[in-house]
Amino acid sequence: MSLGDEHDGASSTGGGGAGQTRTRLPDSGAGDGYGGVYGGARRPARNSRSLITVVGVVVLLIAAIAFANRSGDGDASSSDAAPDRATAPTAATGVKPVAGKNGTIPSGYARDEQGAQSAAANYAVALVSADILKPDRRRDIVRQLFVPSRVSALEAELNKAYDKEFLAKVGLDASGNAAQGMTYVSRTAPVGTKVVDLTADAATVEVWCTGVFGTAGIGSTSPVTNDWFTMTLRLRWADGDWKVDSFSQKEGPAPVNADRTASNADEIAKAVSEFGGFTYAR
């Protein structure tokens, strides 16, 4: 189950070189300086100036070949490095994502591009979690994630979006709990993040997500399915951390579904209880 209708700021309310190069010099003839073994005219003796010139030419030739080989290695290295640059948008940086946690939600992000992306990824998970459908937990989540000036308005909008009618439609009671023998599933996994805009005090980050949503159990009218969507989070630096100012959601990009046999409700419910979530980092 994704967030459903869009929520935005206004209404809400994402070989060579290593090998050796040989320089073959002109053949100077054989024997005692009188030409080849078959005789011939004697070559005139070279004076010292001619010898220096020849040596100089040879040195320059060797240097040019060595430089060419070294340049070839550089081109090969650049070519080999190209795939790394191509995967950079989704590659891990190795930087510790957060300093701690505010309740169950990671907090304490760095005030830079990586920190904004890490915050957006973790906030997307919280905003499309099973807890967001529980009024008591929703109140805490909104206060932890959003800038203080937006808390009241966002809480009112989310309360309206997730009213009793909506909860009943997905098989939950007014408190956001599934019926006995049922397990409500809402697990989101960010696939990647992209910074759209960034300043010292604000950032807009898109988070591409996939997830599983629905109610697992015999007779469920809302079986667990998968979904693909992109969340756009507009963040502001407030109280020493990145906070959400507003967010929106749209469908996709979605791949073609694999031809796999769906697991039964018990397997899905067991997986949700046994497999824990992650703290996401850029």
C-alpha positions, -999 to 999 in steps of 0.1 A, spaced: 0 0 0 15 33 -10 4 66 2 -23 68 -24 -31 103 -34 -2 127 -38 8 149 -9 27 180 -17 37 212 0 5 230 -8 -19 201 -1 0 175 18 -3 177 31 120 98 -38 489 -45 -229 502 -20 -234 526 -2 -212 534 -32 -191 550 -49 -220 584 -40 -234 589 -19 -265 619 -27 -286 635 -2 -309 654 -19 -337 683 3 -349 697 2 -384 721 -27 -391 757 -15 -390 770 -44 -411 792 -73 -401 829 -82 -400 857 -56 -396 839 -25 -410 844 -33 -447 808 -40 -454 790 -73 -453 804 -108 -454 803 -105 -492 825 -74 -493 816 -41 -507 827 -5 -504 841 7 -471 818 31 -452 833 64 -444 842 69 -407 817 91 -388 830 120 -369 820 127 -333 794 153 -342 775 128 -364 777 102 -336 762 127 -311 734 135 -335 725 98 -340 725 91 -303 703 122 -297 678 110 -323 677 75 -308 671 89 -273 642 111 -285 627 81 -304 628 59 -273 613 87 -251 585 92 -276 576 55 -276 577 53 -238 554 83 -236 530 68 -261 528 36 -242 522 55 -209 494 75 -226 479 42 -238 478 29 -202 461 61 -191 434 57 -217 428 21 -206 425 31 -170 400 58 -178 380 33 -198 381 8 -169 370 35 -145 340 45 -165 316 18 -151 324 31 -116 314 66 -125 282 52 -141 272 35 -109 281 65 -86 245 77 -82 235 45 -63 269 34 -49 274 36 -12 298 63 1 309 45 33 300 75 54 282 67 86 246 78 79 234 90 113 245 98 148 216 82 165 179 75 166 148 95 176 125 67 187 127 41 160 136 66 132 173 74 124 183 110 131 214 132 133 222 135 96 252 154 82 244 189 68 255 180 33 243 163 2 249 128 15 231 136 47 201 149 29 199 118 7 202 95 37 175 114 56 152 113 26 156 75 22 149 68 59 120 93 60 104 76 30 104 43 48 87 59 79 61 77 58 49 45 41 52 22 71 25 3 88 29 26 118 18 56 99 -17 41 98 -19 39 136 -31 73 149 -10 71 181 22 63 162 14 87 134 14 116 158 49 107 170 62 102 134 50 135 122 66 153 151 99 135 146 101 140 108 86 174 100 97 209 107 78 223 137 59 249 116 44 221 95 34 196 122 -1 206 129 -11 210 92 5 177 82 -10 158 110 -45 171 102 -40 161 65 -28 126 73 -56 120 98 -80 130 71 -64 107 45 -62 77 68 -97 79 83 -118 50 95 -132 44 60 -97 41 45 -86 18 74 -116 -5 70 -109 -7 32 -74 -22 39 -88 -45 67 -78 -24 98 -98 -11 127 -99 25 139 -66 20 158 -48 7 126 -47 -29 138 -55 -59 117 -82 -84 127 -72 -115 147 -53 -139 126 -44 -112 101 -11 -93 96 -10 -59 80 21 -55 59 36 -22 47 74 -25 41 92 0 19 127 -4 5 145 26 -12 162 16 -44 180 49 -50 181 86 -42 186 117 -64 192 153 -53 171 177 -73 181 208 -55 204 216 -26 214 247 -6 229 251 29 194 251 45 172 232 21 172 202 -2 148 184 -26 154 147 -29 137 121 -49 136 85 -35 128 56 -59 111 29 -38 97 -5 -40 77 -23 -13 51 -48 -2 16 -37 10 -16 -54 21 -31 -77 47 -19 -112 50 -43 -138 62 -70 -162 51 -100 -144 37 -81 -111 33 -99 -86 10 -66 -67 5 -39 -93 -2 -2 -83 -1 11 -70 -34 42 -52 -45 45 -16 -57 70 8 -73 68 45 -67 89 77 -63 87 100 -34 98 136 -35 108 151 -2 115 187 4 138 190 34 149 219 56 177 221 81 160 227 115 170 220 151 203 206 140 189 180 115 172 175 82 134 177 86 106 173 61 89 204 49 66 187 24 64 156 3 47 141 -27 44 107 -44 40 94 -79 38 59 -94 69 41 -110 93 36 -125 81 0 -124 98 -30 -141 80 -59 -157 68 -84 -130 87 -116 -129 68 -148 -135 70 -162 -100 45 -181 -78 31 -159 -51 38 -169 -15 9 -177 8 -3 -154 35 15 -174 63 49 -171 45 45 -133 40 34 -128 76 64 -149 88 88 -129 66 76 -96 80 81 -107 116 114 -124 111 132 -100 87 142 -66 103 145 -33 84 176 -12 78 190 22 84 196 36 49 226 56 39 238 73 8 
